[in-house]
Amino acid sequence: GINAEYGGGQQRFSMASEIVRRRDSTPTEHAEAAPWLESVTVPSGGELLFLSGQVPPILSTETELEARETYGDMETQTRGVLLRVQEKLARAGFDLSLIHI
């Protein structure tokens, strides 16, 4: 059967192998009610981690949400997204060296 545990932002389901689902940890007003997951680990011989798409962090709350200044230029946005990816990978027990594109 399915055995659900709640805690630490994870739901674990015990079946033939263990699937770990992690809720979004991005500090936004939408994260708690987000209908998506931050990442999922699906072990099968080795572990496979799926990480949800990430958005750049907000740099300025003084500008409109859609304004470029809110997120910075492309390089700043890219660096911000990569830092978020690195943090979420670490939270799941992984690191950037394991990324395959």
N, CA, C and O of each residue as an XYZ file, in Angstrom:
404
protein
N       0.812     -1.190      0.000
C       0.000      0.000      0.000
C       0.850      1.246      0.000
O       2.079      1.190     -0.043
N       0.171      2.366      0.049
C       0.839      3.661      0.054
C       0.891      4.157      1.488
O      -0.130      4.206      2.173
N       2.047      4.515      1.927
C       2.262      4.993      3.279
C       2.705      6.446      3.196
O       3.824      6.719      2.761
N       1.847      7.391      3.605
C       2.167      8.814      3.484
C       2.664      9.374      4.803
O       2.082      9.105      5.854
N       3.724     10.141      4.757
C       4.244     10.868      5.909
C       4.301     12.331      5.523
O       4.691     12.658      4.402
N       3.919     13.222      6.430
C       4.001     14.650      6.160
C       4.962     15.275      7.145
O       4.883     15.020      8.347
N       5.875     16.098      6.637
C       6.839     16.770      7.501
C       8.047     17.185      6.710
O       8.458     16.489      5.781
N       8.618     18.309      7.066
C       9.799     18.789      6.362
C       9.506     19.136      4.918
O      10.427     19.192      4.103
N       8.226     19.375      4.573
C       7.885     19.733      3.204
C       7.953     18.563      2.241
O       7.976     18.778      1.029
N       7.986     17.350      2.728
C       8.105     16.186      1.862
C       6.945     15.238      2.082
O       6.408     15.138      3.185
N       6.567     14.548      1.026
C       5.613     13.454      1.124
C       6.347     12.219      0.628
O       6.883     12.225     -0.480
N       6.378     11.193      1.405
C       7.056      9.961      0.995
C       6.016      8.870      0.809
O       5.133      8.690      1.647
N       6.125      8.149     -0.287
C       5.208      7.057     -0.565
C       6.027      5.787     -0.697
O       6.859      5.665     -1.597
N       5.791      4.849      0.195
C       6.519      3.593      0.173
C       5.803      2.608     -0.747
O       4.665      2.219     -0.485
N       6.462      2.218     -1.801
C       5.960      1.189     -2.712
C       7.150      0.284     -2.976
O       7.928      0.030     -2.056
N       7.322     -0.212     -4.190
C       8.482     -1.045     -4.499
C       9.759     -0.235     -4.287
O      10.758     -0.769     -3.804
N       9.734      1.045     -4.642
C      10.826      1.958     -4.353
C      10.208      3.236     -3.801
O       9.000      3.443     -3.918
N      11.009      4.074     -3.216
C      10.490      5.255     -2.539
C      10.541      6.487     -3.436
O      11.595      6.823     -3.978
N       9.418      7.150     -3.590
C       9.330      8.399     -4.338
C       9.239      9.529     -3.320
O       8.418      9.479     -2.404
N      10.079     10.542     -3.479
C      10.064     11.687     -2.569
C       9.594     12.902     -3.355
O      10.193     13.261     -4.368
N       8.523     13.535     -2.888
C       7.982     14.743     -3.503
C       8.241     15.919     -2.576
O       7.876     15.879     -1.401
N       8.879     16.978     -3.105
C       9.209     18.152     -2.299
C       8.386     19.350     -2.744
O       8.383     19.710     -3.921
N       7.692     19.961     -1.799
C       6.918     21.168     -2.096
C       7.850     22.327     -2.404
O       9.025     22.310     -2.034
N       7.316     23.334     -3.084
C       8.090     24.523     -3.443
C       8.546     25.255     -2.188
O       7.735     25.541     -1.307
N       9.844     25.561     -2.101
C      10.381     26.273     -0.941
C      10.757     27.709     -1.262
O      11.318     28.407     -0.417
N      10.450     28.165     -2.494
C      10.752     29.540     -2.865
C       9.942     30.483     -1.980
O       8.729     30.317     -1.851
N      10.593     31.465     -1.374
C       9.876     32.343     -0.440
C       8.969     33.351     -1.149
O       9.320     34.523     -1.292
N       7.812     32.886     -1.587
C       6.827     33.775     -2.206
C       5.474     33.519     -1.567
O       5.274     32.529     -0.863
N       4.559     34.427     -1.827
C       3.221     34.262     -1.269
C       2.486     33.084     -1.899
O       1.482     32.624     -1.355
N       2.967     32.590     -3.034
C       2.299     31.498     -3.735
C       2.846     30.117     -3.367
O       2.195     29.108     -3.637
N       4.017     30.059     -2.764
C       4.695     28.786     -2.534
C       3.875     27.804     -1.711
O       3.832     26.615     -2.026
N       3.232     28.286     -0.672
C       2.487     27.383      0.216
C       1.324     26.703     -0.505
O       1.025     25.538     -0.244
N       0.673     27.428     -1.408
C      -0.494     26.888     -2.104
C      -0.152     26.417     -3.523
O      -1.046     26.108     -4.311
N       1.122     26.366     -3.838
C       1.539     26.029     -5.204
C       1.045     24.651     -5.626
O       1.178     23.686     -4.873
N       0.473     24.552     -6.832
C       0.003     23.255     -7.314
C       1.120     22.417     -7.944
O       0.856     21.339     -8.477
N       2.350     22.898     -7.888
C       3.481     22.178     -8.463
C       4.436     21.762     -7.352
O       4.329     22.210     -6.210
N       5.362     20.904     -7.717
C       6.391     20.452     -6.790
C       7.714     21.095     -7.158
O       7.959     21.395     -8.327
N       8.562     21.307     -6.174
C       9.897     21.831     -6.411
C      10.770     20.773     -7.080
O      11.506     21.059     -8.024
N      10.673     19.554     -6.573
C      11.454     18.459     -7.135
C      10.850     17.131     -6.706
O      10.064     17.053     -5.762
N      11.250     16.079     -7.440
C      10.796     14.720     -7.146
C      11.999     13.798     -7.302
O      12.729     13.897     -8.288
N      12.212     12.913     -6.351
C      13.261     11.904     -6.455
C      12.592     10.560     -6.731
O      11.704     10.132     -5.994
N      13.035      9.898     -7.811
C      12.485      8.596     -8.189
C      13.653      7.612     -8.278
O      14.343      7.574     -9.296
N      13.888      6.810     -7.222
C      15.005      5.875     -7.253
C      14.695      4.632     -8.091
O      13.582      4.107     -8.051
N      15.666      4.181     -8.830
C      15.573      2.940     -9.591
C      16.995      2.520     -9.915
O      17.512      2.845    -10.984
N      17.614      1.818     -9.023
C      19.023      1.492     -9.174
C      19.881      2.664     -8.732
O      20.760      2.513     -7.883
N      19.631      3.811     -9.296
C      20.248      5.074     -8.895
C      19.124      6.064     -8.689
O      17.969      5.753     -8.982
N      19.431      7.239     -8.197
C      18.385      8.212     -7.961
C      18.253      9.160     -9.140
O      19.242      9.543     -9.766
N      17.037      9.524     -9.426
C      16.717     10.458    -10.491
C      15.943     11.594     -9.853
O      14.919     11.358     -9.212
N      16.412     12.823    -10.014
C      15.770     13.986     -9.414
C      15.206     14.864    -10.514
O      15.912     15.205    -11.463
N      13.943     15.233    -10.395
C      13.310     16.186    -11.288
C      13.164     17.480    -10.521
O      12.578     17.497     -9.438
N      13.686     18.562    -11.064
C      13.614     19.865    -10.415
C      12.704     20.763    -11.239
O      12.886     20.892    -12.449
N      11.737     21.378    -10.596
C      10.795     22.255    -11.286
C      11.505     23.471    -11.861
O      12.586     23.847    -11.408
N      10.884     24.080    -12.864
C      11.409     25.306    -13.450
C      11.520     26.397    -12.395
O      10.722     26.455    -11.460
N      12.496     27.243    -12.551
C      12.758     28.297    -11.565
C      12.652     29.668    -12.228
O      12.874     29.813    -13.430
N      12.317     30.648    -11.438
C      12.244     32.028    -11.905
C      13.291     32.843    -11.156
O      13.699     32.466    -10.057
N      13.727     33.953    -11.737
C      14.735     34.765    -11.050
C      14.172     35.424     -9.801
O      12.975     35.705     -9.727
N      15.035     35.669     -8.820
C      14.571     36.346     -7.607
C      14.238     37.811     -7.890
O      14.795     38.419     -8.804
N      13.342     38.356     -7.111
C      12.979     39.768     -7.224
C      14.076     40.594     -6.559
O      14.421     40.362     -5.400
N      14.624     41.562     -7.301
C      15.693     42.406     -6.788
C      15.161     43.709     -6.217
O      15.763     44.297     -5.319
N      14.025     44.157     -6.746
C      13.461     45.428     -6.307
C      11.958     45.315     -6.119
O      11.242     44.886     -7.024
N      11.492     45.694     -4.969
C      10.052     45.728     -4.714
C       9.496     47.119     -4.998
O       8.302     47.365     -4.827
N      10.372     48.029     -5.434
C       9.974     49.402     -5.752
C       9.458     49.536     -7.179
O       8.926     50.585     -7.544
N       9.606     48.492     -7.993
C       9.169     48.536     -9.395
C       8.003     47.565     -9.598
O       7.719     46.727     -8.743
N       7.341     47.696    -10.742
C       6.228     46.798    -11.049
C       6.763     45.397    -11.307
O       7.900     45.232    -11.747
N       5.947     44.394    -11.034
C       6.363     43.000    -11.144
C       6.884     42.644    -12.539
O       7.800     41.831    -12.662
N       6.317     43.239    -13.584
C       6.728     42.928    -14.953
C       7.916     43.754    -15.431
O       8.438     43.494    -16.515
N       8.355     44.736    -14.658
C       9.443     45.624    -15.079
C      10.785     44.901    -15.052
O      11.049     44.088    -14.166
N      11.620     45.205    -16.025
C      12.947     44.590    -16.114
C      13.770     44.851    -14.845
O      14.509     43.982    -14.383
N      13.629     46.049    -14.295
C      14.394     46.421    -13.103
C      14.049     45.540    -11.892
O      14.843     45.420    -10.959
N      12.885     44.941    -11.916
C      12.460     44.081    -10.807
C      13.369     42.862    -10.684
O      13.626     42.384     -9.579
N      13.856     42.356    -11.826
C      14.656     41.124    -11.861
C      16.097     41.332    -12.316
O      16.927     40.438    -12.148
N      16.408     42.483    -12.884
C      17.753     42.736    -13.389
C      17.910     42.303    -14.834
O      16.961     41.830    -15.461
N      19.124     42.470    -15.359
C      19.382     42.097    -16.746
C      19.482     40.570    -16.878
O      19.361     39.850    -15.887
N      19.702     40.084    -18.097
C      19.705     38.638    -18.350
C      20.770     37.906    -17.539
O      20.517     36.818    -17.022
N      21.955     38.493    -17.427
C      23.018     37.843    -16.652
C      22.630     37.738    -15.175
O      22.827     36.695    -14.553
N      22.088     38.804    -14.625
C      21.661     38.805    -13.229
C      20.557     37.784    -12.993
O      20.569     37.066    -11.993
N      19.600     37.721    -13.923
C      18.513     36.748    -13.807
C      19.041     35.323    -13.880
O      18.621     34.461    -13.108
N      19.963     35.075    -14.809
C      20.535     33.732    -14.969
C      21.279     33.310    -13.713
O      21.119     32.186    -13.235
N      22.092     34.211    -13.182
C      22.827     33.895    -11.948
C      21.860     33.615    -10.792
O      22.078     32.697    -10.003
N      20.800     34.406    -10.699
C      19.813     34.208     -9.650
C      19.114     32.859     -9.761
O      18.901     32.178     -8.757
N      18.759     32.478    -10.981
C      18.100     31.187    -11.206
C      19.065     30.047    -10.882
O      18.672     29.072    -10.241
N      20.320     30.155    -11.315
C      21.291     29.093    -11.035
C      21.552     28.950     -9.533
O      21.742     27.837     -9.044
N      21.564     30.051     -8.808
C      21.719     29.962     -7.351
C      20.519     29.262     -6.725
O      20.679     28.455     -5.809
N      19.322     29.566     -7.212
C      18.132     28.876     -6.708
C      18.195     27.388     -7.012
O      17.863     26.562     -6.162
N      18.620     27.046     -8.220
C      18.748     25.629     -8.598
C      19.758     24.953     -7.674
O      19.502     23.859     -7.172
N      20.903     25.598     -7.446
C      21.927     25.030     -6.570
C      21.374     24.806     -5.161
O      21.618     23.757     -4.565
N      20.633     25.777     -4.624
C      20.059     25.647     -3.280
C      19.041     24.507     -3.209
O      19.021     23.750     -2.239
N      18.207     24.388     -4.227
C      17.173     23.353     -4.219
C      17.789     21.968     -4.424
O      17.307     20.987     -3.857
N      18.845     21.881     -5.226
C      19.564     20.617     -5.370
C      20.172     20.202     -4.032
O      20.065     19.043     -3.631
N      20.811     21.150     -3.342
C      21.429     20.849     -2.044
C      20.374     20.391     -1.043
O      20.609     19.469     -0.261
N      19.225     21.031     -1.071
C      18.137     20.650     -0.159
C      17.701     19.202     -0.390
O      17.258     18.524      0.536
N      17.831     18.735     -1.640
C      17.449     17.370     -1.988
C      18.630     16.402     -1.882
O      18.477     15.211     -2.153
N      19.813     16.907     -1.486
C      20.984     16.043     -1.328
C      21.803     15.885     -2.596
O      22.575     14.934     -2.715
N      21.650     16.791     -3.538
C      22.389     16.756     -4.809
C      23.221     18.017     -4.944
O      23.138     18.916     -4.106
N      24.036     18.087     -6.016
C      24.769     19.320     -6.292
C      24.896     19.509     -7.803
O      24.535     18.626     -8.581
N      25.414     20.670     -8.206
C      25.491     21.022     -9.624
C      26.358     20.073    -10.453
O      26.159     19.953    -11.662
N      27.314     19.399     -9.815
C      28.203     18.496    -10.558
C      27.438     17.289    -11.125
O      27.940     16.596    -12.010
N      26.239     17.045    -10.619
C      25.445     15.896    -11.070
C      24.458     16.241    -12.179
O      23.691     15.384    -12.619
N      24.474     17.508    -12.637
C      23.534     17.968    -13.666
C      23.971     17.458    -15.035
O      25.137     17.569    -15.414
N      23.019     16.900    -15.762
C      23.259     16.454    -17.135
C      22.276     17.175    -18.034
O      21.065     17.082    -17.836
N      22.786     17.888    -19.014
C      21.917     18.645    -19.927
C      21.955     18.013    -21.295
O      21.294     18.494    -22.216
